[in-house]
């Protein structure tokens, strides 16, 4: 299943350093991370968070499945941060704070207050 490939590829990159503009295992920013992971699972994504936000099918909050893209409004209005759902409330992303790809929970106030939307992108 393609969503499983997305999740596996994402989890293998835990601990990779954050790098502004990064899009490979030497360092990732958020959209570089999602683009790289999806590419390795066989699905091309655009490079920028706002472009990724326009893709796929809208998923209501709480109905996300592993492999869905989760978008947040953090540094600017609109989609400014993206991660990948892992199941339940867990997601993986490349945040600039604390500087490494890591798993976090949507129930943390910082993320729950900034949740903008969830998209399901069909993977090959």
Beta strands, then each sheet from edge to edge (+ up, - down):
strand 1: 23-24
strand 2: 27-28
strand 3: 57-59
strand 4: 69-72
strand 5: 81-87
strand 6: 90-94
strand 7: 101-105
strand 8: 115-120
sheet 1: 1+ 2-
sheet 2: 3+ 8- 4+ 5- 6+ 7-
end
